[in-house]
Amino acid sequence: MATTDPVNPSSLPLQDRVAIVTGSSRGIGKAIAIHLASLGAKLVINYASNKDQADLVAEEINSCCSENTPHATVVQADISVPAQVKLLFDEAERVFGSQVHVLVNSAAIANTKYPTIANTLVEDFDRLFSVNCRGTFLCCKEAAKRIKQGGGGRIILLSSSSVGALRPNSATYTSSKAAVETMTKILAKELKGTGITANCVAPGPIATDMFFVGRSEELVKRVIEACPHGRLGETKDVAPLVGFLASDAGKWINGQVIRVNGGHD
Ligand SMILES: NC(=O)c1ccc[n+]([C@@H]2O[C@H](COP(=O)([O-])OP(=O)(O)OC[C@H]3O[C@@H](n4cnc5c(N)ncnc54)[C@H](OP(=O)(O)O)[C@@H]3O)[C@@H](O)[C@H]2O)c1
């Protein structure tokens, strides 16, 4: 007797599902957006200030689709501002004529210096928490109300393996991501009965702007040496996991934090 769901071989895993990826003008968010598009999803590419780079990501996706209707649209929105997070969902629904199925919150900021708690400026703490924690909260709040219920609904939030590593000189960033992990686990329970899952993907060091800013060559070398694979992670090491969680195959994974770090915490 068949125990798996019927599969339509002609359709892609995310065929015609609508996905918002915050912070997809660059880095990990960009790789996730392009990967979800390759699985058939229609994409909202979001950025804070780099319009040109966001436009290039959308162009890359749209150049691959044969149909006349675009598969990617670009929306500027600061995720720490409630009205702008609402606009992301409004635009997705308006452009693609459908409720949103998948939200991936990749947008975040990090410190460019690595102070101890004693030496951390209160303004830097507030700035990081405003985007990483408040921004994630606003995305979760809007997603919980507006993502399509009844199957295929996914909320995927980017955390960091640093929450497991608990290194000195990283308290502000790491604790903002610890809040993201806690929020995700509670959200998954609050979404009981909706068919929507909520999970965290927590990368280790990944070669993006965020990783390199403020790190000396010597420090980068030490991070590479500490990785069992002897290299930094790349954005393409993270995107497939997000694609899996977003697909129907990932539906039984819920309320989890999945570290994707090549064995480097
Ligand atoms: N790279 C790593 O080593 C690493 C490790 C663990 C976890 N992570 C997590 O992975 C995620 C992606 O990191 P990344 O390395 O790809 O970062 P990144 O290269 O610095 O890119 C950050 C992205 O977030 C956007 N952004 C920043 N503030 C925003 C705001 N207020 N509203 C909307 N968008 C905003 C940026 O838009 P603009 O281009 O317009 O500025 C950009 O698209 C983050 O959640 C990060 O904490 C990264």
The ligand as an SDF file (V2000), in Angstrom:
LIG
                    3D

 48 52  0  0  0  0  0  0  0  0999 V2000
   27.2500   35.4140    7.2370 N   0  0  0  0  0  0  0  0  0  0  0  0
   27.3640   34.6900    8.3440 C   0  0  0  0  0  0  0  0  0  0  0  0
   28.4720   34.2680    8.7130 O   0  0  0  0  0  0  0  0  0  0  0  0
   26.1420   34.3310    9.1500 C   0  0  0  0  0  0  0  0  0  0  0  0
   26.2740   33.3700   10.1530 C   0  0  0  0  0  0  0  0  0  0  0  0
   25.1640   33.0050   10.9050 C   0  0  0  0  0  0  0  0  0  0  0  0
   23.9440   33.6090   10.6690 C   0  0  0  0  0  0  0  0  0  0  0  0
   23.8370   34.5490    9.6860 N   0  0  0  0  0  0  0  0  0  0  0  0
   22.5060   35.1400    9.4950 C   0  0  0  0  0  0  0  0  0  0  0  0
   22.1130   34.9280    8.1420 O   0  0  0  0  0  0  0  0  0  0  0  0
   21.2980   36.0260    7.7070 C   0  0  0  0  0  0  0  0  0  0  0  0
   21.8620   36.6170    6.4310 C   0  0  0  0  0  0  0  0  0  0  0  0
   23.1630   37.1340    6.7060 O   0  0  0  0  0  0  0  0  0  0  0  0
   24.1480   37.5980    5.5430 P   0  0  0  0  0  0  0  0  0  0  0  0
   25.5070   37.1530    5.9220 O   0  0  0  0  0  0  0  0  0  0  0  0
   23.5660   37.2060    4.2410 O   0  0  0  0  0  0  0  0  0  0  0  0
   24.0730   39.1980    5.7300 O   0  0  0  0  0  0  0  0  0  0  0  0
   24.4920   40.3440    4.6970 P   0  0  0  0  0  0  0  0  0  0  0  0
   25.3230   39.8150    3.6030 O   0  0  0  0  0  0  0  0  0  0  0  0
   25.0120   41.4670    5.5560 O   0  0  0  0  0  0  0  0  0  0  0  0
   23.0740   40.7970    4.0580 O   0  0  0  0  0  0  0  0  0  0  0  0
   22.1230   41.4000    4.8920 C   0  0  0  0  0  0  0  0  0  0  0  0
   20.8260   41.5860    4.1410 C   0  0  0  0  0  0  0  0  0  0  0  0
   19.8470   42.0710    5.0560 O   0  0  0  0  0  0  0  0  0  0  0  0
   19.2920   43.2790    4.5440 C   0  0  0  0  0  0  0  0  0  0  0  0
   18.9130   44.1480    5.6610 N   0  0  0  0  0  0  0  0  0  0  0  0
   19.6910   44.6490    6.6550 C   0  0  0  0  0  0  0  0  0  0  0  0
   18.9550   45.3640    7.4910 N   0  0  0  0  0  0  0  0  0  0  0  0
   17.6730   45.3280    7.0440 C   0  0  0  0  0  0  0  0  0  0  0  0
   16.4380   45.8780    7.4780 C   0  0  0  0  0  0  0  0  0  0  0  0
   16.3590   46.6470    8.5750 N   0  0  0  0  0  0  0  0  0  0  0  0
   15.3280   45.6190    6.7420 N   0  0  0  0  0  0  0  0  0  0  0  0
   15.3790   44.8710    5.6260 C   0  0  0  0  0  0  0  0  0  0  0  0
   16.5200   44.3150    5.1570 N   0  0  0  0  0  0  0  0  0  0  0  0
   17.6510   44.5470    5.8690 C   0  0  0  0  0  0  0  0  0  0  0  0
   20.3790   43.8780    3.6620 C   0  0  0  0  0  0  0  0  0  0  0  0
   19.8040   44.7840    2.7140 O   0  0  0  0  0  0  0  0  0  0  0  0
   20.7080   45.9000    1.9650 P   0  0  0  0  0  0  0  0  0  0  0  0
   21.5010   45.1730    0.9080 O   0  0  0  0  0  0  0  0  0  0  0  0
   19.7130   46.8440    1.3780 O   0  0  0  0  0  0  0  0  0  0  0  0
   21.5830   46.5120    3.0080 O   0  0  0  0  0  0  0  0  0  0  0  0
   20.9130   42.5920    3.0040 C   0  0  0  0  0  0  0  0  0  0  0  0
   20.0540   42.1650    1.9670 O   0  0  0  0  0  0  0  0  0  0  0  0
   21.2430   37.0020    8.8790 C   0  0  0  0  0  0  0  0  0  0  0  0
   20.0680   36.7590    9.6220 O   0  0  0  0  0  0  0  0  0  0  0  0
   22.4640   36.6350    9.6880 C   0  0  0  0  0  0  0  0  0  0  0  0
   22.3330   37.0030   11.0410 O   0  0  0  0  0  0  0  0  0  0  0  0
   24.9020   34.9200    8.9250 C   0  0  0  0  0  0  0  0  0  0  0  0
  1  2  1  0
  2  3  2  0
  2  4  1  0
  4  5  1  0
  4 48  2  0
  5  6  2  0
  6  7  1  0
  7  8  2  0
  8  9  1  0
  8 48  1  0
  9 10  1  0
  9 46  1  0
 10 11  1  0
 11 12  1  0
 11 44  1  0
 12 13  1  0
 13 14  1  0
 14 15  2  0
 14 16  1  0
 14 17  1  0
 17 18  1  0
 18 19  2  0
 18 20  1  0
 18 21  1  0
 21 22  1  0
 22 23  1  0
 23 24  1  0
 23 42  1  0
 24 25  1  0
 25 26  1  0
 25 36  1  0
 26 27  1  0
 26 35  1  0
 27 28  2  0
 28 29  1  0
 29 30  1  0
 29 35  2  0
 30 31  1  0
 30 32  2  0
 32 33  1  0
 33 34  2  0
 34 35  1  0
 36 37  1  0
 36 42  1  0
 37 38  1  0
 38 39  2  0
 38 40  1  0
 38 41  1  0
 42 43  1  0
 44 45  1  0
 44 46  1  0
 46 47  1  0
M  CHG  2   8   1  16  -1
M  END
$$$$
